[in-house]
């Protein structure tokens, strides 16, 4: 997936009369990086619905099997969005042909999201067909556009590694057995997620290297930041809608405040400083494709999963703030923030190197809450939720203090050292 803006060669599109330039479809690359367009923001609205569907699915099936199925479906939703994100990193959504392709993806994406609750039931084929249509259809469009061009082989490899799992998705939808379906779909997800790590190695076509994936790092960072905003926004919607459906009591109102403050703390941890600094790092990286693959394509889904799980805890604490803490509630109340903090720690490790002590302490603190939550009824659901929110708030405040200390130390450095 090379930086096509540097390759203005002319090629003939199959079945077309006369030459066409690949660059007619591509984004213009400037020194500051491409900005996310209004149409891309509009496109992402489809995934607001998808995230909401996944959150409700987990809430209604809060079991080991339900969590596993929700995770598998989340991996599919994320992959559909992420491959579109990579596509629009090169191809301009303002070009009519690209925009029409994205509209088609939106239609299929909205249909796919609507089928999520019944994906392991009577709507399996509809879900699988919509997902495969997104993945294969979008890539066919790109392969067609780059046919005969030096960019083409890479996209042809990607198409191979979407068509093979696509057959497994359809095959899984056709089988009757629930376990057989889950097994085939799990294999499909595994093949899709492993493909970028081996460079989409394809018979007769070879493999790609991350050096070819000279993406616009600033655009990639902004797209993933906006997806996190979508997931956090879904949490706010769930909190508000749940509160509106109940008569407020002191406990419910306290749970509402705890849920909202916890969401703000998650936003603060990611966006206060790290998001901008990471965007600058990938934009100036020698191999942005490698960083985009690890830090954004793979690690961000851990934080998204944490937000979805945390949203389930937010809704449950508003419905049942008092009483006994069930094992399921303890897992989502502690696991949601823990997943987000762990994902953010991995993200910082991938971008900046090393793990920060604050995140390790926060994870240990969250793990320690499991003891009083699950023994001797030491905590109510509301008390446990407040404790988990307090941990992420403390981490956010720690980050603010650490960043201010860092800025103060840099201000005291001599000019040449400060510039370096």
JOHUWO-V448607 format. One record per pair of residues at least 6 apart in sequence whose C-alpha atoms are under 8 Angstrom apart, sorted by the first residue. I is the first residue (numbers start at 1). J is the second residue. D is the distance in Angstrom with one decimal. If there is no record, write none. Layout:
# JOHUWO-V448607
i=I j=J d=D
i=I j=J d=D
This chain:
# JOHUWO-V448607
i=1 j=151 d=6.4
i=1 j=154 d=6.0
i=1 j=155 d=7.1
i=1 j=208 d=8.0
i=1 j=212 d=5.4
i=1 j=213 d=4.5
i=1 j=214 d=7.0
i=1 j=215 d=7.8
i=2 j=151 d=6.5
i=2 j=211 d=7.8
i=2 j=212 d=4.4
i=2 j=213 d=4.9
i=2 j=214 d=5.4
i=2 j=215 d=7.4
i=3 j=90 d=7.5
i=3 j=212 d=7.4
i=3 j=213 d=6.9
i=3 j=214 d=5.2
i=3 j=215 d=6.4
i=4 j=22 d=7.8
i=4 j=23 d=7.1
i=4 j=26 d=7.3
i=4 j=90 d=7.1
i=4 j=151 d=7.3
i=5 j=23 d=6.4
i=5 j=26 d=6.9
i=5 j=27 d=7.4
i=5 j=28 d=6.9
i=5 j=29 d=6.7
i=7 j=23 d=7.7
i=8 j=21 d=6.8
i=8 j=22 d=6.7
i=8 j=23 d=5.8
i=9 j=21 d=6.7
i=9 j=22 d=7.3
i=9 j=149 d=7.7
i=10 j=19 d=6.3
i=10 j=20 d=6.0
i=10 j=21 d=4.9
i=10 j=22 d=6.9
i=10 j=149 d=7.9
i=11 j=19 d=5.6
i=11 j=20 d=5.8
i=11 j=21 d=6.3
i=11 j=22 d=7.4
i=11 j=147 d=7.6
i=11 j=148 d=6.1
i=11 j=149 d=6.2
i=12 j=18 d=6.4
i=12 j=19 d=4.6
i=12 j=20 d=5.8
i=12 j=147 d=7.7
i=12 j=148 d=7.0
i=13 j=19 d=7.0
i=13 j=20 d=6.6
i=13 j=144 d=6.9
i=13 j=145 d=6.4
i=13 j=146 d=7.6
i=13 j=147 d=6.3
i=13 j=148 d=7.6
i=14 j=144 d=7.1
i=14 j=147 d=7.2
i=22 j=145 d=6.9
i=22 j=146 d=6.6
i=22 j=149 d=8.0
i=24 j=95 d=7.9
i=25 j=91 d=5.5
i=25 j=92 d=5.8
i=25 j=95 d=6.1
i=25 j=97 d=7.9
i=25 j=98 d=7.1
i=26 j=90 d=5.6
i=26 j=91 d=4.2
i=26 j=92 d=5.0
i=27 j=34 d=7.4
i=27 j=89 d=7.5
i=27 j=90 d=5.8
i=27 j=91 d=5.5
i=27 j=92 d=4.6
i=28 j=34 d=7.3
i=29 j=216 d=7.8
i=32 j=218 d=7.8
i=33 j=216 d=6.1
i=33 j=217 d=7.4
i=33 j=218 d=5.6
i=33 j=219 d=6.4
i=33 j=283 d=7.6
i=34 j=216 d=7.0
i=34 j=218 d=7.1
i=34 j=219 d=5.6
i=35 j=218 d=7.9
i=35 j=219 d=6.0
i=35 j=222 d=7.9
i=36 j=219 d=6.4
i=36 j=222 d=7.0
i=36 j=223 d=6.9
i=37 j=93 d=7.4
i=39 j=93 d=6.7
i=39 j=94 d=7.8
i=40 j=93 d=7.2
i=43 j=102 d=7.5
i=43 j=103 d=7.8
i=43 j=106 d=6.4
i=44 j=227 d=7.5
i=44 j=230 d=7.9
i=46 j=106 d=6.5
i=46 j=109 d=6.6
i=46 j=110 d=5.6
i=46 j=113 d=7.9
i=47 j=81 d=7.9
i=47 j=109 d=7.8
i=47 j=110 d=7.8
i=47 j=113 d=7.7
i=47 j=230 d=7.7
i=48 j=230 d=5.9
i=48 j=231 d=7.1
i=48 j=234 d=6.6
i=49 j=110 d=7.7
i=49 j=113 d=6.7
i=50 j=77 d=7.4
i=50 j=110 d=7.6
i=50 j=113 d=4.7
i=50 j=114 d=7.5
i=50 j=116 d=7.8
i=51 j=231 d=6.5
i=51 j=234 d=6.9
i=51 j=308 d=7.3
i=52 j=234 d=6.2
i=53 j=113 d=6.9
i=53 j=114 d=7.6
i=53 j=116 d=6.7
i=53 j=117 d=6.9
i=54 j=70 d=6.4
i=54 j=73 d=7.8
i=54 j=74 d=7.0
i=54 j=116 d=7.2
i=54 j=117 d=7.7
i=54 j=308 d=7.5
i=55 j=308 d=5.5
i=55 j=309 d=7.1
i=55 j=311 d=6.9
i=55 j=312 d=6.3
i=56 j=312 d=7.6
i=57 j=66 d=7.9
i=57 j=70 d=6.9
i=57 j=116 d=8.0
i=57 j=117 d=6.0
i=58 j=66 d=6.2
i=58 j=67 d=6.1
i=58 j=70 d=6.1
i=58 j=309 d=7.8
i=58 j=312 d=7.3
i=59 j=312 d=5.7
i=61 j=67 d=7.2
i=62 j=328 d=6.6
i=63 j=328 d=7.3
i=69 j=120 d=7.9
i=69 j=182 d=7.9
i=71 j=305 d=7.9
i=72 j=185 d=8.0
i=72 j=186 d=7.1
i=72 j=189 d=7.6
i=73 j=116 d=7.4
i=74 j=305 d=7.8
i=75 j=189 d=7.3
i=75 j=301 d=7.9
i=76 j=131 d=7.7
i=76 j=189 d=7.2
i=78 j=301 d=7.1
i=80 j=131 d=7.3
i=80 j=134 d=6.8
i=80 j=135 d=6.3
i=82 j=297 d=6.7
i=83 j=135 d=7.7
i=84 j=138 d=7.8
i=85 j=220 d=7.3
i=85 j=223 d=7.0
i=86 j=220 d=7.4
i=89 j=215 d=6.6
i=89 j=216 d=6.4
i=89 j=219 d=6.6
i=89 j=220 d=6.8
i=90 j=215 d=7.3
i=90 j=216 d=7.8
i=91 j=98 d=6.9
i=92 j=98 d=6.6
i=92 j=99 d=8.0
i=93 j=99 d=5.0
i=93 j=102 d=7.6
i=101 j=138 d=6.9
i=101 j=141 d=7.6
i=105 j=134 d=5.5
i=105 j=138 d=7.2
i=108 j=130 d=5.3
i=108 j=131 d=7.3
i=108 j=133 d=7.0
i=108 j=134 d=6.3
i=109 j=130 d=6.9
i=109 j=131 d=7.3
i=109 j=134 d=7.0
i=111 j=127 d=7.6
i=111 j=130 d=6.7
i=112 j=126 d=7.4
i=112 j=127 d=5.1
i=112 j=128 d=7.8
i=112 j=130 d=5.3
i=112 j=131 d=6.2
i=113 j=127 d=7.9
i=115 j=123 d=6.1
i=115 j=124 d=7.7
i=115 j=126 d=6.8
i=115 j=127 d=5.3
i=116 j=127 d=6.7
i=118 j=124 d=6.5
i=119 j=125 d=7.8
i=119 j=126 d=7.9
i=119 j=127 d=5.8
i=119 j=128 d=7.9
i=120 j=178 d=7.1
i=120 j=181 d=7.8
i=120 j=182 d=7.9
i=124 j=173 d=5.1
i=125 j=170 d=6.7
i=125 j=173 d=4.8
i=125 j=174 d=6.8
i=128 j=169 d=5.7
i=128 j=170 d=5.8
i=128 j=173 d=6.5
i=129 j=169 d=8.0
i=129 j=170 d=6.7
i=132 j=162 d=7.9
i=132 j=163 d=8.0
i=132 j=166 d=5.4
i=132 j=169 d=7.4
i=135 j=162 d=6.5
i=136 j=159 d=6.5
i=136 j=162 d=6.1
i=136 j=163 d=6.3
i=136 j=166 d=7.7
i=139 j=155 d=7.0
i=139 j=158 d=7.5
i=139 j=159 d=5.9
i=140 j=159 d=7.0
i=142 j=155 d=7.0
i=143 j=152 d=6.1
i=143 j=155 d=5.7
i=143 j=156 d=6.1
i=143 j=159 d=7.9
i=146 j=152 d=4.8
i=153 j=205 d=6.7
i=154 j=207 d=7.6
i=154 j=208 d=6.2
i=157 j=200 d=5.6
i=157 j=201 d=6.9
i=157 j=202 d=5.8
i=157 j=205 d=6.8
i=157 j=207 d=7.4
i=158 j=200 d=6.1
i=160 j=202 d=7.1
i=161 j=191 d=7.5
i=161 j=192 d=6.5
i=161 j=195 d=6.6
i=161 j=200 d=6.6
i=161 j=202 d=7.9
i=162 j=192 d=6.8
i=164 j=188 d=8.0
i=165 j=187 d=7.8
i=165 j=188 d=4.5
i=165 j=189 d=7.2
i=165 j=191 d=6.5
i=165 j=192 d=6.6
i=166 j=188 d=7.2
i=168 j=184 d=5.8
i=168 j=185 d=6.5
i=168 j=187 d=7.6
i=168 j=188 d=5.7
i=169 j=184 d=6.9
i=169 j=185 d=5.6
i=169 j=188 d=6.4
i=171 j=181 d=7.9
i=171 j=184 d=7.3
i=172 j=180 d=7.0
i=172 j=181 d=4.3
i=172 j=182 d=7.2
i=172 j=183 d=7.8
i=172 j=184 d=5.3
i=172 j=185 d=6.0
i=173 j=181 d=6.4
i=175 j=181 d=6.1
i=195 j=201 d=7.4
i=196 j=293 d=7.7
i=198 j=207 d=7.4
i=199 j=207 d=5.0
i=199 j=208 d=4.5
i=199 j=209 d=5.7
i=199 j=210 d=7.5
i=200 j=207 d=5.5
i=200 j=208 d=6.3
i=201 j=207 d=4.1
i=201 j=208 d=7.0
i=210 j=287 d=7.0
i=210 j=288 d=7.9
i=210 j=289 d=5.0
i=210 j=290 d=5.3
i=211 j=287 d=5.9
i=211 j=288 d=8.0
i=211 j=289 d=6.5
i=211 j=290 d=7.5
i=212 j=289 d=7.5
i=213 j=287 d=8.0
i=213 j=288 d=7.3
i=213 j=289 d=4.6
i=213 j=290 d=7.7
i=214 j=287 d=6.8
i=214 j=288 d=5.8
i=214 j=289 d=5.4
i=215 j=288 d=6.2
i=215 j=289 d=5.9
i=215 j=292 d=7.9
i=216 j=283 d=6.7
i=216 j=288 d=7.6
i=217 j=279 d=6.8
i=217 j=282 d=5.0
i=217 j=283 d=4.3
i=217 j=284 d=7.7
i=217 j=288 d=6.0
i=217 j=292 d=7.1
i=218 j=279 d=5.3
i=218 j=280 d=6.8
i=218 j=282 d=6.8
i=218 j=283 d=5.1
i=220 j=292 d=7.1
i=220 j=296 d=7.7
i=221 j=275 d=7.7
i=221 j=278 d=7.6
i=221 j=279 d=5.3
i=221 j=282 d=7.7
i=221 j=296 d=7.2
i=222 j=279 d=7.4
i=224 j=296 d=6.7
i=224 j=300 d=7.4
i=225 j=275 d=7.2
i=228 j=303 d=7.9
i=228 j=304 d=6.5
i=231 j=304 d=6.4
i=231 j=307 d=6.4
i=231 j=308 d=7.0
i=232 j=263 d=6.8
i=232 j=267 d=7.5
i=232 j=307 d=6.5
i=234 j=311 d=7.9
i=235 j=263 d=7.4
i=235 j=307 d=7.2
i=235 j=308 d=7.3
i=235 j=310 d=7.9
i=235 j=311 d=5.1
i=235 j=314 d=7.9
i=236 j=260 d=6.9
i=236 j=263 d=7.6
i=238 j=311 d=7.0
i=238 j=314 d=7.9
i=238 j=315 d=6.6
i=239 j=256 d=6.8
i=239 j=259 d=7.1
i=239 j=260 d=7.4
i=239 j=311 d=7.7
i=239 j=314 d=6.5
i=239 j=315 d=6.1
i=239 j=318 d=8.0
i=242 j=315 d=6.3
i=242 j=318 d=6.9
i=242 j=319 d=7.7
i=243 j=252 d=7.7
i=243 j=256 d=7.2
i=243 j=318 d=6.8
i=246 j=319 d=7.8
i=251 j=321 d=6.2
i=251 j=322 d=7.6
i=251 j=382 d=7.4
i=252 j=317 d=7.7
i=252 j=318 d=5.3
i=252 j=319 d=7.5
i=252 j=321 d=6.4
i=254 j=382 d=7.9
i=255 j=314 d=7.7
i=255 j=317 d=6.2
i=255 j=318 d=5.7
i=255 j=321 d=6.9
i=255 j=382 d=6.1
i=255 j=385 d=7.6
i=255 j=386 d=7.6
i=256 j=314 d=7.8
i=256 j=318 d=6.6
i=258 j=385 d=7.0
i=258 j=386 d=5.7
i=258 j=389 d=6.4
i=259 j=314 d=5.5
i=259 j=385 d=7.8
i=259 j=389 d=7.4
i=261 j=389 d=7.0
i=261 j=393 d=7.8
i=262 j=388 d=8.0
i=262 j=389 d=4.7
i=262 j=390 d=7.6
i=262 j=392 d=6.7
i=262 j=393 d=6.8
i=265 j=389 d=7.9
i=265 j=392 d=5.9
i=265 j=393 d=5.2
i=265 j=396 d=5.9
i=266 j=340 d=7.7
i=266 j=392 d=6.8
i=266 j=393 d=8.0
i=266 j=396 d=7.6
i=268 j=396 d=6.0
i=269 j=395 d=7.3
i=269 j=396 d=5.1
i=269 j=399 d=7.1
i=270 j=344 d=7.2
i=272 j=400 d=7.9
i=273 j=403 d=7.8
i=274 j=348 d=7.7
i=278 j=351 d=6.3
i=278 j=352 d=7.8
i=281 j=351 d=7.1
i=282 j=288 d=5.6
i=282 j=291 d=6.6
i=282 j=292 d=7.4
i=282 j=351 d=7.6
i=285 j=291 d=7.9
i=291 j=350 d=7.3
i=291 j=351 d=7.1
i=294 j=350 d=7.0
i=295 j=346 d=7.8
i=295 j=347 d=5.4
i=295 j=350 d=5.6
i=295 j=351 d=6.6
i=296 j=347 d=7.8
i=299 j=343 d=6.1
i=299 j=346 d=6.8
i=299 j=347 d=6.1
i=300 j=343 d=6.7
i=300 j=344 d=7.9
i=300 j=347 d=7.4
i=301 j=343 d=7.9
i=302 j=339 d=6.2
i=302 j=340 d=6.5
i=302 j=342 d=7.8
i=302 j=343 d=5.1
i=303 j=339 d=6.1
i=303 j=340 d=4.2
i=303 j=341 d=7.4
i=303 j=342 d=7.8
i=303 j=343 d=5.1
i=303 j=344 d=6.7
i=304 j=340 d=7.3
i=305 j=336 d=7.5
i=305 j=339 d=7.0
i=305 j=340 d=7.5
i=306 j=335 d=7.1
i=306 j=336 d=4.2
i=306 j=337 d=6.0
i=306 j=338 d=7.1
i=306 j=339 d=4.6
i=306 j=340 d=4.6
i=307 j=336 d=6.1
i=307 j=337 d=7.4
i=307 j=340 d=6.7
i=308 j=336 d=7.2
i=309 j=332 d=5.6
i=309 j=333 d=7.7
i=309 j=335 d=7.1
i=309 j=336 d=4.7
i=310 j=332 d=6.1
i=310 j=333 d=6.1
i=310 j=335 d=7.4
i=310 j=336 d=4.2
i=310 j=337 d=6.4
i=311 j=336 d=7.9
i=312 j=332 d=6.8
i=313 j=329 d=6.5
i=313 j=332 d=5.5
i=313 j=333 d=5.0
i=313 j=336 d=7.8
i=313 j=385 d=7.8
i=314 j=333 d=7.8
i=314 j=385 d=8.0
i=316 j=329 d=7.6
i=317 j=381 d=6.1
i=317 j=382 d=6.0
i=317 j=385 d=7.3
i=320 j=381 d=7.3
i=321 j=380 d=7.1
i=321 j=381 d=5.3
i=321 j=382 d=4.7
i=322 j=380 d=5.5
i=322 j=381 d=5.9
i=322 j=382 d=6.3
i=323 j=380 d=5.7
i=323 j=381 d=7.0
i=324 j=377 d=6.3
i=324 j=379 d=7.8
i=324 j=380 d=5.9
i=324 j=381 d=6.9
i=325 j=373 d=6.4
i=325 j=374 d=6.9
i=325 j=377 d=6.9
i=325 j=379 d=7.0
i=325 j=380 d=5.8
i=325 j=381 d=5.3
i=326 j=374 d=7.5
i=327 j=374 d=6.8
i=329 j=381 d=7.5
i=330 j=370 d=7.0
i=330 j=373 d=6.7
i=330 j=374 d=7.4
i=330 j=381 d=7.9
i=330 j=384 d=7.8
i=333 j=384 d=7.4
i=333 j=385 d=6.2
i=333 j=388 d=7.1
i=334 j=366 d=6.1
i=334 j=367 d=7.3
i=334 j=369 d=7.6
i=334 j=370 d=7.5
i=334 j=388 d=6.4
i=337 j=366 d=8.0
i=337 j=388 d=7.2
i=337 j=392 d=7.2
i=338 j=363 d=6.0
i=338 j=366 d=6.6
i=341 j=359 d=6.5
i=341 j=362 d=7.7
i=341 j=363 d=7.1
i=342 j=359 d=7.4
i=342 j=363 d=7.3
i=345 j=355 d=6.2
i=345 j=356 d=7.2
i=345 j=359 d=6.3
i=346 j=355 d=7.6
i=348 j=354 d=7.4
i=348 j=355 d=7.1
i=349 j=355 d=5.7
i=358 j=395 d=6.6
i=358 j=398 d=7.2
i=359 j=395 d=7.2
i=362 j=391 d=6.3
i=362 j=392 d=7.3
i=362 j=395 d=6.7
i=365 j=391 d=7.1
i=366 j=388 d=6.5
i=366 j=391 d=7.0
i=369 j=384 d=7.5
i=369 j=387 d=7.8
i=369 j=388 d=7.9
i=372 j=378 d=5.3
i=372 j=379 d=6.4
i=373 j=379 d=5.4
i=373 j=380 d=7.7
i=373 j=384 d=6.7
i=410 j=418 d=6.1
i=411 j=418 d=7.3
